């Protein structure tokens, strides 16, 4: 079991941490508190999300720039193509380049009505993440990550379409895919098999979402088309008014997920922190990460 003999694989293990740009001073304090705890664990990068319609453009740029200058850790800026022309998106990419940001997580984004609504590209905009990756490549030599969906993107009619789309994004110049949250490892492992069978060799990094609040995370999952298995739901049943046991359960569930993946040979992990450090600190420790 690799999880018992981490020292044999420690040099191969990579983690990255995803944050969102804080909206006010209180949230910003929490953001930095979490960054200051997680950055010393030596992540490959810390990424900062982008409001689909560009509403966080300035904040995302400020946070990625400051993460880099304050901690020395590499920062990745998310970027979407919703509601913006190619020229506007290119200007954001140029802004990242000028600020010394060399990593981008390139996404199509969702319409303001949500993931279920059909995506209508800006008349002069990029129409998909694959086109965005091509556009970014024209501007600079960025390290690009794209999104992947172990349960299929809700708008992909079938697996073939979904995997073909992933292939287009990687062929356009992305180096890796980071997955949407998933709670049943079988979905991820089957997906990786499908992807490999299609000749894709790029890393498919599992996106791990600790369930710090079952109510909130099951809502997020439903909105992005990730299923919440009954057996996970049952573990949290009745814990709504017992935050301590809820937190212990959240750690146990996420730890089980990470250890299982590790034992399946997974060596790269992306954690959705929601700007909290506690669960992810513990999970990264399970992967042998220590400050310094
Ligand atoms: P795409 O890869 O473009 O695919 C979307 C759908 O369109 C797929 O079903 C695909 O098959 C289909 N499609 C693509 N090209 C074509 C074509 N030419 N013709 C027909 N169909 C096509 N959202 C944000 O707003 N901000 C973020 O910061 C953010 N970060 C994320 C981070 C991760 C790790 C993940 C997994 C998702 C993130 N998202 C974010 C959500 C993402 O924007 C949505 O999941 C969105 O619905 C799809 O984006 P995509 O990049 O996967 O799109």
Boltz pocket constraint, residues with backbone or C-beta under 6 A from the ligand:
constraints:
  - pocket:
      binder: B
      contacts: [[A, 48], [A, 49], [A, 50], [A, 51], [A, 52], [A, 53], [A, 78], [A, 79], [A, 80], [A, 105], [A, 106], [A, 107], [A, 108], [A, 109], [A, 110], [A, 115], [A, 127], [A, 128], [A, 129], [A, 130], [A, 146], [A, 147], [A, 148], [A, 153], [A, 154], [A, 155], [A, 156], [A, 157], [A, 161], [A, 162], [A, 165], [A, 169], [A, 178], [A, 179], [A, 180], [A, 181], [A, 207]]
      max_distance: 6.0
